[in-house]
Amino acid sequence: MRRALCGAVAVAAAARALADDPQEWLQRMEHALTSRNYEGVFVHEHSGQSETLRILHRVSDGEVAERIVSMDGSGREFIRRGNELRCYLPDQKVVLVEKSPDAGLLLTELRAANADGSGQYESLDLGRARVAGRDTRVIAVEPRDEFRYGYRIWIDERTAMPLKSQLRSVRGSVVEQLIFTSLTLPVQMSDAVLEPAVDARAYRWLRYEAVPATASDAPAAAWQAAELPPGFRMTVRSAQRLPGSGAAVTHLVFSDGMASVSVFVEPEDASGRGPAIPDSASVGSSSAFSTTVDGHRITAIGEVPPDTVRAIARSLRPGNEANVDDGFGPPIRGLAGAAGRGPPTPAAGPRAGPRGGPR
């Protein structure tokens, strides 16, 4: 009897430990985000501003479709189907179109919260709390240094959906916050609810189409970093001809498995703007830094602290071939502002806007 009682206590303790394992909660959340349909209303707060948006997210036969609608008067909409993202701006009568395999999904970054391949984050279980009338488990993903932001996520205990998330600085201040005020998980979702509310046939359509560089442009892509912040590796390198630029532009992505920084390199004379003066900017949770290296304009943009984009931009040097570490896959994208984010060109820099759409 005593042995059986001890065994039952041990099993109960093991089950309790599993329930308190933050990685287990993050894995459950990732599964919920990649397999469920969901519809809800959330408040997005950053830089002292807030916006209320509605989201409809559908997974059907392995394809993801998502529609985000601003409810605060602008009527902006962001619709993602497959690898195409459309940003409808009724106040400007413009539609921005981007084709990218990874851009545009609202909660993309949270799905990678349990995939820290760099060892630069620590996951902690902070206990329980109530959000929108539901019991949640609060999980912190803390950075180990000042070169990246951390997360605090409130995960619904019943559905494993994130009901609230915060992007936090290493000192604990809230950089950005997202709170669901309502959330449902419909079994089915029609095509009609994923269509825009506006008739955009008379709008001006602007398409981002990067043209692959030719063989003669290959040396322009041979850039490498002399010394990166801990945990960051180059995960993407390509040479493209972007709209408005006559010469090839090198696009590099550096990632630590969660955070990512995009870097654009173009010849100084091709930009038509004269020598670049080192310059920093921040919009919401995004940071940007521009400088000149060896006659080229370097622009680094990412959802990381300002010191990180500055360090990466200043580390770049022309070389023969850069070693690309593909271990982390494509750059992570997510919700960073009220108008969305796409691949900014060196001329455009950071633009304010929901994470993942063209800003």
GUGU-884129 format. One line per field, with one value per residue: residue in one letter; x, y, z of N, C-alpha, C in turn. Coordinates in steps of 0.2 Angstrom, whole numbers, plus 5000, padded with zeros to 4 digits. Each point is the difference from the previous one (the first is absolute). Example, Ala and Ser with C-alpha at 12.3 -4.5 7.8 and 13.67 -1.06 7.14 Angstrom:
// GUGU-884129
torlum <- (a_s)
n.u <- (5066_4998)
n.v <- (4972_5005)
n.w <- (5039_4996)
ca.u <- (4996_5004)
ca.v <- (5006_5006)
ca.w <- (5000_5001)
c.u <- (5004_4996)
c.v <- (5006_5005)
c.w <- (5000_5003)
// end
This chain:
// GUGU-884129
torlum <- (m_r_r_a_l_c_g_a_v_a_v_a_a_a_a_r_a_l_a_d_d_p_q_e_w_l_q_r_m_e_h_a_l_t_s_r_n_y_e_g_v_f_v_h_e_h_s_g_q_s_e_t_l_r_i_l_h_r_v_s_d_g_e_v_a_e_r_i_v_s_m_d_g_s_g_r_e_f_i_r_r_g_n_e_l_r_c_y_l_p_d_q_k_v_v_l_v_e_k_s_p_d_a_g_l_l_l_t_e_l_r_a_a_n_a_d_g_s_g_q_y_e_s_l_d_l_g_r_a_r_v_a_g_r_d_t_r_v_i_a_v_e_p_r_d_e_f_r_y_g_y_r_i_w_i_d_e_r_t_a_m_p_l_k_s_q_l_r_s_v_r_g_s_v_v_e_q_l_i_f_t_s_l_t_l_p_v_q_m_s_d_a_v_l_e_p_a_v_d_a_r_a_y_r_w_l_r_y_e_a_v_p_a_t_a_s_d_a_p_a_a_a_w_q_a_a_e_l_p_p_g_f_r_m_t_v_r_s_a_q_r_l_p_g_s_g_a_a_v_t_h_l_v_f_s_d_g_m_a_s_v_s_v_f_v_e_p_e_d_a_s_g_r_g_p_a_i_p_d_s_a_s_v_g_s_s_s_a_f_s_t_t_v_d_g_h_r_i_t_a_i_g_e_v_p_p_d_t_v_r_a_i_a_r_s_l_r_p_g_n_e_a_n_v_d_d_g_f_g_p_p_i_r_g_l_a_g_a_a_g_r_g_p_p_t_p_a_a_g_p_r_a_g_p_r_g_g_p_r)
n.u <- (5004_5005_5003_4994_4999_5006_4998_4994_5004_5005_4995_4997_5005_5001_4993_5001_5006_4997_4995_5006_5001_5003_5005_4997_5000_5006_5001_4996_5003_5006_4999_4998_5006_5003_4996_4999_4994_5001_4996_5002_4999_5005_5003_5003_5005_5002_5006_4996_4999_4993_4999_4994_5001_4997_5001_5001_5001_5002_5000_5001_5000_5003_4995_5004_4995_5001_4996_5003_4995_5002_4999_5005_4997_5006_4997_5006_5002_5002_5001_5001_5002_5002_5004_4993_5002_4994_5002_4994_5001_4993_5003_5004_4995_5004_5003_5003_5004_5001_5005_4998_5004_5002_4998_4998_5002_4995_4999_5003_5002_4994_4999_5005_4996_4998_5003_5003_5002_4999_4996_4997_4996_4996_4997_4995_4997_4996_4997_4994_4996_4996_4998_4996_5000_5006_5001_5005_5005_5004_5003_5006_5002_5005_5002_5006_4999_5003_5001_4996_4994_4996_4997_4993_4997_4993_5001_4995_4998_4994_5001_5004_4995_5004_4998_5007_5003_5006_5003_5006_5002_5007_4997_4996_5002_4993_5003_4997_4994_4998_4994_4998_4995_5000_4999_4999_4999_4998_4996_4996_5003_4995_5000_4993_5001_5003_4995_5003_4999_5005_4997_5005_4996_4997_5002_5006_5002_5003_5004_5002_5004_5004_5004_5001_5005_5003_5003_5000_4994_5002_5005_4995_4998_5006_4995_5004_4998_5004_4995_4996_4994_5001_5000_5002_4996_5004_4993_5001_5002_4998_5000_4997_4995_5000_4994_5002_5003_5005_5004_5003_4995_5005_4997_5001_4999_5000_5000_4997_4995_5000_5005_4998_5005_4997_5005_5000_5004_5002_5003_5004_5003_4998_5001_5005_5003_5005_5006_4999_4996_5004_4995_4997_4996_4995_4997_4997_4999_4999_5006_5003_5005_5003_5005_5006_5001_5006_4997_4998_4993_5001_4995_5000_4995_4998_4996_5005_5003_5001_5003_4995_4995_5002_5000_4994_4997_5003_4997_4996_5003_5002_4999_5003_4999_4994_5001_4995_4998_4997_5003_4999_5001_4994_5000_4999_4994_4997_4996_5002_4994_4997_5006_5004_5003_5004_5003_5002_4999_5006_4997_4996_5005_5000_4994_4996_4999_4990_5003_5004_4997_4999_5006)
n.v <- (4994_5000_4994_4998_5002_4998_4994_5000_5001_4995_4996_5002_4999_4995_4998_5002_4997_4995_5001_5000_4996_5006_4996_4996_5006_5002_4994_5000_5006_4998_4995_5004_5004_4994_4998_5006_5000_5006_5003_5006_5004_5004_5002_5004_5000_5006_5003_4998_4996_5000_4994_5000_4994_4998_4993_4998_4994_4998_4993_4999_4993_5002_5003_5005_5003_5007_5003_5005_5002_5006_5000_5004_4999_4998_4995_5001_4996_4995_4997_4995_4998_4994_5002_5002_5006_5002_5006_5000_5006_5000_5003_4996_4996_4996_4995_4998_4997_4995_4997_4996_4995_5005_5004_5004_4995_5001_4993_5001_5005_5000_4998_5005_5001_4994_5003_5001_5000_5006_4998_5005_4995_5001_4994_5004_4996_5005_4994_5001_5002_5005_4998_5005_5000_4999_4994_5003_4997_5003_5001_5000_5004_4999_5005_4997_5004_5006_4995_4998_5000_5001_4994_5002_4994_5002_4993_5000_4998_5002_5005_5002_5004_5004_5001_5001_5005_5000_5005_4998_5005_4999_5006_4997_5006_5002_4997_4994_5001_4994_5002_4994_5003_4997_4993_4998_4994_5003_4995_5004_5003_5004_4999_5001_4997_4997_5002_5005_5005_5002_5003_4996_4999_5005_4996_5004_4995_4999_4998_4997_5001_4997_5003_4993_5001_5003_4996_5005_4999_4994_5004_5003_4993_5001_5001_5001_4997_5005_5003_4994_5003_4998_4994_5006_4997_5000_5001_5006_4998_5005_5000_5006_5001_5004_5001_5004_4994_5003_5000_4995_4998_4999_4995_5002_4994_5003_4994_5001_4999_5006_5004_5004_5001_5004_4999_5007_4998_5006_5000_5004_4999_4994_5002_5004_4998_4999_5001_4994_5003_4997_4996_5001_4995_5002_4995_5001_4993_5003_4998_5005_4998_5005_4998_5002_4995_5002_5006_4996_5001_5000_4997_5000_4995_5000_4995_5004_5001_5006_4998_4996_5005_5005_4995_4998_5006_5001_4993_5003_4995_5003_4994_4994_4996_5001_4997_4997_5002_4994_5000_5007_4999_5002_5006_5001_5000_5005_5003_5005_5001_5005_5000_4996_4994_5002_4997_5004_5004_5000_5002_4995_4996_5000_4997_5004_4995_4989_4997_4999_5006_5002_5003)
n.w <- (5000_5004_4997_5000_5007_5001_4997_5003_5006_4998_4998_5006_5003_4996_5001_5007_5000_4997_5005_5004_4995_5000_4998_5005_5004_4999_5001_5005_5002_4998_5003_5005_5000_4999_5005_5004_4999_4999_5004_4999_5006_4998_5006_4995_5004_4998_5002_5006_4994_4998_4998_4998_4999_4994_5003_4994_5003_4994_5002_4993_5001_5006_4997_5002_5003_5000_5004_5000_5004_4998_5006_4999_4995_4999_5002_5002_4995_5003_4994_5003_4994_5003_4995_5000_5002_5001_5000_5003_4997_5002_5005_4997_5000_5004_4996_5005_4995_5004_4997_5006_5001_5003_4996_5005_5004_5003_5001_4995_5003_5002_4994_4999_5004_4997_4995_5006_4994_5002_5004_4997_5002_5005_5000_5003_5004_4999_4999_5004_4995_5001_4994_4999_5007_4998_5003_5002_4996_5004_4994_5003_4995_5005_4997_4998_4995_4998_4996_5004_4998_5005_5002_5001_5001_5000_5001_4997_5006_4997_4996_5004_4999_4997_5006_5002_4997_5003_4996_5003_5002_4999_5001_4995_4997_4999_4995_5000_5000_5001_5000_5000_4998_4995_5001_4994_5000_4994_5000_4997_4995_4997_4993_5000_5006_4995_4997_4996_5004_4997_4995_4999_4996_5003_5005_5002_4996_5005_4996_5005_4995_5004_4996_4999_5004_4995_4996_4996_5004_4999_4998_4998_4999_4999_5004_5006_5005_5002_5003_5001_5002_5006_4997_4998_4994_4995_4998_4998_4994_4997_4994_5000_4995_5004_5000_4995_4999_4997_5006_5000_5004_5005_5001_5006_5003_5006_5002_5006_4995_5004_5002_4995_4996_4996_4995_4997_4995_4999_4994_5003_4994_5002_5006_4997_5006_4997_5003_5003_5004_5004_5000_5006_5000_5004_4998_5006_4999_4994_4999_4999_4996_4998_4996_4999_4996_4999_5001_5005_4998_5007_4999_5007_5000_5006_5003_5001_5005_5000_5005_4999_4998_5005_5005_4998_4999_5006_5000_4995_4997_4994_4997_5001_5005_5002_5006_4997_5006_4997_5006_4999_4993_4997_4998_5006_4999_5001_5005_4996_4997_4999_4996_5003_4999_4995_4995_5004_4996_4998_4994_5002_5002_5007_5000_5003_5004_4999_5004_4995_5000_4994_5003)
ca.u <- (4996_5005_5003_4995_4999_5006_5000_4995_5002_5005_4996_4996_5005_5003_4995_5000_5006_4998_4995_5003_5006_4999_5001_4994_4994_5002_4999_4993_4998_5002_4995_4993_5000_5001_4995_4993_4996_4998_4997_5000_5002_5006_5003_5007_5002_5007_5002_4995_4994_4997_4995_4996_5000_4997_5004_4997_5006_4997_5004_4996_5004_5007_5001_4998_4997_4999_4997_5000_4997_5000_4993_5000_4998_5004_4998_5006_4999_5006_4997_5005_4998_5006_5006_4999_4997_4997_4999_4995_5000_4995_5001_5005_4997_5006_5001_5007_5000_5007_5000_5005_4998_5000_4998_4993_4996_5000_5004_5005_5005_4999_5001_5007_5002_5003_5005_5006_5006_5007_5001_5001_4994_4998_4993_4998_4993_4998_4994_4994_4997_4994_5000_4993_4996_5003_5006_5006_5007_5004_5007_5005_5006_5004_5007_5006_5004_4997_5000_4993_4994_4997_4993_4996_4995_4995_4998_4994_5001_4995_5001_5007_5001_5003_4994_5003_5007_5003_5007_5003_5008_5004_4999_4993_4995_4996_5001_4994_4995_4994_4995_4994_4994_4995_5003_4996_5003_4995_5002_5000_5000_4999_5004_4997_5002_5007_5000_5000_4994_5000_5001_5007_5001_5003_5006_5006_5003_5007_5003_5007_5002_5007_5003_5006_5006_5004_5006_5005_4999_5002_5005_4996_4997_5005_5001_5000_5001_5006_4998_4993_4998_5000_4995_4997_5004_4997_4996_4998_5004_4998_5001_4994_4999_4994_4997_5003_5007_5002_5005_4998_5000_5001_4995_5003_4996_5003_4995_5002_4995_4994_5000_5004_5002_5001_5005_5000_5006_4999_5005_4998_4998_4993_4995_4998_4998_5006_5002_4996_5003_4997_4993_4996_4993_4996_4992_4997_5005_5005_5006_5004_5006_5003_5007_5004_5006_5004_4996_4993_4996_4997_4994_4997_4993_4997_4996_5005_5003_5004_5007_5001_5001_5006_5006_5000_5002_5007_5005_5000_5006_5000_5004_4999_4994_4998_4998_4993_4997_4993_4998_4994_4995_4999_5000_4994_4996_4994_4996_5004_4998_4993_4999_5004_5007_5002_5007_5002_5006_5005_4998_4994_5001_4994_4994_4996_4994_5001_5006_5000_4997_5005_4999)
ca.v <- (5006_5006_5001_5002_5007_5003_5001_5005_5007_5001_5002_5007_5005_5000_5003_5007_5003_5001_5005_5006_5001_5005_4997_4996_5005_5003_4995_4999_5006_5000_4995_5003_5006_4997_4995_5002_5006_5005_5007_5004_5007_5002_5007_5000_5006_5001_5007_5005_5000_4993_4999_4994_4996_4993_4995_4993_4996_4993_4995_4996_4996_5002_5007_5005_5006_5004_5007_5005_5006_5005_5002_5007_5005_5000_4994_4996_4993_4996_4994_4995_4993_4997_5004_5007_5004_5006_5005_5005_5007_5004_5007_5002_4996_4996_4993_4997_4993_4997_4992_4998_4994_5000_5007_5001_4997_5004_4997_4996_5001_4996_4993_4998_5002_4994_4998_5004_4996_5003_5000_5007_5002_4996_5000_4999_5000_5005_4998_5001_5006_5000_5005_5000_4995_4993_4998_5000_4999_5006_4997_5005_4998_5006_5001_5000_5006_5006_5001_4998_5001_4994_5000_4998_4997_4997_4995_4997_4993_4996_4999_5001_5006_5006_5006_5006_4999_5006_5000_5003_5002_4996_5003_4998_5004_4997_5003_5000_4996_4998_4997_4998_5001_4994_4995_4994_4995_4997_4994_5002_5007_5000_5005_5007_5004_5002_5005_5007_5003_5005_4999_5003_4999_5007_5002_4999_4994_5000_4993_4999_4995_5000_4997_4997_5003_4996_4998_5006_5003_4995_5002_5005_4997_4997_5004_4996_5004_4999_4998_5001_4999_4993_4996_5002_4997_5001_4994_5002_5005_5000_5007_5001_5007_5003_5006_5007_5000_4997_4995_4994_5001_4994_4999_4995_4999_4997_4997_4996_4995_5003_5007_5001_5007_5001_5005_5001_5003_5003_5005_5007_5004_4997_5002_5007_5004_5002_4996_4998_5002_4996_5003_4995_5001_4995_5001_4995_4995_4999_5005_5001_5004_5001_5002_4998_4995_4999_5003_4997_5002_4994_5001_4994_5001_4994_5001_4999_5006_5004_4998_4994_5001_5003_4995_4996_5004_5002_4995_4997_5002_4996_4994_4995_4996_5000_4994_5000_4994_5000_4996_5003_5001_5007_5005_5000_5006_5001_5006_5005_5007_5001_5000_4994_5000_4996_5001_5007_5001_5005_5007_5002_4999_4997_5004_4998_4996_4994_4996_4996_5003_5005_5006)
ca.w <- (5000_5001_4994_4995_5001_4998_4993_4998_5001_4995_4994_5000_5000_4994_4996_5002_4997_4993_4999_5002_4996_4995_4993_4998_4998_4994_4994_5000_4996_4993_4997_4999_4995_4994_4998_5001_4997_5005_4998_5007_5000_5005_5000_4999_5004_5000_5000_5003_4996_5000_4994_5001_4994_5000_4996_4998_4998_4998_4997_4996_4996_5001_4998_5005_4997_5006_4999_5006_4998_5005_5002_5002_4995_4994_4996_4997_5001_4998_4998_4998_4997_4997_5001_4998_5005_4998_5005_4997_5003_4998_5000_4995_4994_4998_5002_5000_5000_5002_4999_5004_5004_5007_5003_5000_5005_5006_5006_4997_5005_5006_4998_5001_5007_5004_4996_5001_4998_5001_5007_5002_5003_5005_5001_5007_5002_5005_5003_4996_5000_4996_4994_4996_5004_4999_5003_4996_5003_4998_4999_4998_4996_5002_4997_5004_4999_4998_4993_4997_5004_5003_4999_5006_4997_5004_4996_5002_5003_4997_4993_4999_4996_5004_5001_5001_4999_5000_4998_5006_5000_5005_5006_5003_4998_4995_4994_4996_5003_4996_5005_4997_5004_4998_4996_4999_4996_4996_4996_4993_4998_4993_4996_5000_5006_4999_4995_5003_5001_4995_4993_4999_4993_4997_5004_4997_5002_5000_5001_5001_4996_5000_4994_5001_4996_4995_5002_5001_5006_5005_5005_5005_5006_5004_5007_5005_5007_5004_5007_5001_5007_5002_4997_4993_4994_4993_4998_4993_4996_4993_4996_4997_4997_5003_4996_5002_5001_4994_5001_5004_5007_5004_5005_5005_5006_5006_5005_5005_5001_5001_4997_4994_4998_4993_4998_4993_4998_4993_4998_5002_4994_4997_5004_4998_5005_5002_5005_5006_5007_5005_5002_5003_5001_5003_4999_5004_5002_4995_5000_4993_5000_4993_5000_4994_5000_4993_4994_4999_5006_5003_5004_5004_5003_5004_5006_5005_5003_4996_5000_4996_4993_4999_5000_4994_4994_5000_5000_4993_4995_4994_5000_4994_5001_5007_5002_5002_5004_4999_5005_5003_4995_4998_5006_5004_4999_5005_5000_5003_5000_4998_4993_4998_4998_4995_4999_4999_4995_5003_5000_5004_5007_5004_4999_5005_4998_5004_4998_4995_4994_4998_5004)
c.u <- (5004_5003_4995_4999_5006_5000_4995_5002_5005_4997_4997_5006_5003_4995_5000_5006_4999_4996_5003_5006_4999_5000_4994_4994_5002_4999_4992_4997_5002_4995_4993_5000_5001_4994_4992_4998_4999_4997_5000_5001_5005_5002_5007_5003_5008_5001_4995_4994_4997_4995_4996_4999_4996_5004_4995_5006_4997_5006_4996_5005_5007_5001_4997_4997_4998_4998_5000_4997_5000_4993_5000_4999_5004_4998_5005_4999_5006_4997_5006_4997_5006_5006_4999_4997_4998_4998_4995_5000_4995_5001_5005_4998_5006_4999_5007_5000_5007_4999_5007_4998_4999_4997_4992_4996_5001_5004_5006_5006_4999_5000_5007_5002_5004_5005_5006_5006_5007_5001_5000_4993_4999_4992_4998_4993_4999_4993_4994_4997_4993_5000_4994_4996_5002_5006_5006_5006_5004_5007_5004_5005_5005_5007_5005_5004_4996_4999_4993_4995_4998_4992_4997_4994_4995_4996_4993_5001_4996_5002_5008_5001_5003_4995_5003_5008_5004_5007_5003_5007_5003_4999_4993_4995_4996_5001_4993_4995_4994_4995_4994_4994_4995_5004_4995_5004_4995_5003_5001_5000_4999_5005_4998_5003_5008_5001_5000_4993_4999_5001_5006_5001_5003_5006_5006_5004_5008_5003_5007_5003_5008_5002_5007_5006_5003_5007_5005_4999_5003_5005_4996_4998_5006_5002_5000_5001_5006_4999_4993_4998_4999_4994_4997_5005_4996_4996_4997_5004_4998_5002_4994_5001_4994_4997_5003_5008_5003_5005_4997_5000_5001_4995_5003_4995_5005_4995_5004_4995_4993_5000_5004_5001_5001_5005_5000_5006_4999_5006_4998_4998_4994_4994_4997_4999_5007_5003_4996_5003_4997_4994_4996_4992_4996_4992_4997_5006_5006_5006_5003_5006_5003_5006_5003_5006_5003_4996_4993_4996_4997_4994_4998_4994_4998_4997_5005_5002_5004_5007_5001_5001_5006_5006_5001_5002_5007_5005_5001_5006_4999_5005_4999_4993_4998_4997_4993_4998_4993_4996_4993_4994_4999_5000_4993_4996_4994_4997_5004_4997_4993_4999_5003_5007_5001_5008_5002_5006_5005_4997_4994_5001_4994_4994_4995_4994_4998_5006_4999_4997_5005_4998_5001)
c.v <- (5006_5001_5003_5007_5005_5001_5005_5007_5002_5002_5006_5005_5001_5004_5008_5003_5001_5006_5007_5001_5005_4998_4996_5005_5003_4995_4999_5007_4999_4995_5003_5005_4997_4996_5002_5006_5005_5006_5004_5007_5001_5007_5000_5006_5001_5007_5004_5000_4993_5000_4994_4996_4994_4996_4994_4996_4993_4996_4995_4996_5003_5007_5005_5006_5004_5007_5004_5007_5005_5003_5007_5005_5000_4995_4996_4993_4996_4993_4995_4994_4997_5004_5007_5004_5007_5005_5005_5006_5004_5007_5002_4997_4997_4993_4999_4993_4997_4993_4998_4993_5001_5007_5000_4997_5003_4998_4996_5000_4995_4993_4997_5001_4994_4997_5004_4995_5004_5000_5007_5002_4995_5000_4999_5000_5005_4999_5002_5007_5000_5005_4999_4994_4993_4999_4999_4998_5005_4997_5006_4997_5005_5000_4999_5006_5006_5000_4997_5001_4993_5000_4998_4998_4997_4995_4997_4993_4995_4999_5001_5006_5006_5006_5006_4999_5007_4999_5004_5002_4996_5003_4999_5005_4997_5005_5000_4994_4998_4996_4998_5002_4995_4996_4994_4995_4996_4994_5001_5007_5001_5005_5007_5004_5002_5005_5007_5003_5006_4998_5004_5000_5007_5003_4999_4994_5001_4993_5000_4993_5000_4995_4997_5004_4995_4997_5005_5004_4996_5003_5005_4996_4997_5004_4995_5004_4998_4997_5002_5000_4992_4997_5001_4997_5003_4995_5001_5005_5000_5007_5001_5007_5003_5006_5006_4999_4997_4995_4994_5002_4994_5000_4994_5000_4996_4999_4996_4994_5003_5007_5000_5007_4999_5005_5000_5004_5002_5005_5007_5004_4998_5003_5007_5005_5003_4996_5000_5003_4995_5002_4994_5003_4994_5001_4994_4996_5000_5005_5000_5004_5000_5003_4999_4996_4999_5002_4997_5003_4993_5002_4994_5002_4994_5002_4998_5006_5004_4998_4994_5001_5004_4996_4996_5004_5002_4995_4997_5003_4996_4995_4996_4997_5000_4993_5001_4994_5000_4996_5002_5001_5007_5005_5000_5006_5000_5006_5006_5007_5000_5000_4994_5002_4996_5001_5007_5001_5005_5007_5001_4999_4998_5004_4997_4996_4994_4997_4996_5003_5005_5007_5006)
c.w <- (5000_4993_4994_5001_4998_4992_4997_5001_4995_4993_5000_5000_4993_4995_5001_4997_4992_4998_5001_4995_4995_4993_4998_4998_4993_4994_4999_4996_4993_4996_4999_4994_4993_4997_5000_4996_5007_4998_5007_4998_5005_4999_5000_5003_4998_4999_5002_4996_5001_4994_5002_4993_5001_4995_4998_4997_4998_4998_4997_4995_4999_4998_5005_4996_5006_4997_5006_4998_5006_5002_5003_4995_4994_4995_4997_5001_4997_4999_4997_4998_4997_5001_4997_5005_4996_5005_4996_5004_4997_5000_4995_4993_4997_5003_4999_5000_5000_4999_5004_5003_5007_5003_5001_5005_5007_5006_4998_5005_5006_4999_5001_5007_5004_4995_5000_4999_5002_5008_5003_5004_5006_5001_5007_5001_5005_5004_4996_5001_4996_4995_4996_5003_4999_5004_4995_5004_4997_4999_4997_4996_5000_4996_5005_5000_4998_4993_4997_5005_5003_4999_5007_4996_5004_4996_5003_5002_4996_4993_4998_4995_5004_5000_5001_4999_5001_4998_5005_4999_5006_5007_5003_4997_4994_4993_4996_5003_4995_5005_4996_5005_4998_4995_4999_4995_4996_4996_4993_4999_4993_4997_5001_5006_4999_4994_5003_5000_4995_4993_4997_4992_4997_5004_4996_5004_5000_5002_5002_4997_4999_4994_5002_4996_4995_5003_5001_5006_5006_5005_5005_5006_5004_5006_5005_5007_5003_5007_5002_5008_5001_4998_4993_4995_4994_4998_4993_4996_4993_4997_4996_4997_5003_4996_5002_5001_4993_5001_5005_5008_5003_5006_5005_5006_5005_5005_5006_5002_5001_4997_4994_4998_4992_4999_4993_4999_4992_4999_5002_4994_4997_5004_4998_5006_5004_5006_5006_5006_5005_5003_5003_5000_5003_4999_5003_5002_4995_5000_4993_5001_4993_5001_4993_5002_4994_4994_4999_5006_5003_5005_5003_5003_5003_5006_5006_5003_4995_5000_4996_4992_4998_5000_4993_4994_5000_5000_4993_4996_4994_5000_4994_5000_5007_5001_5003_5004_4999_5006_5003_4995_4999_5006_5003_4999_5005_5000_5004_5000_4997_4992_4997_4997_4994_4999_4999_4995_5004_5000_5004_5008_5003_4999_5005_4998_5003_4998_4995_4993_4997_5003_4995)
// end
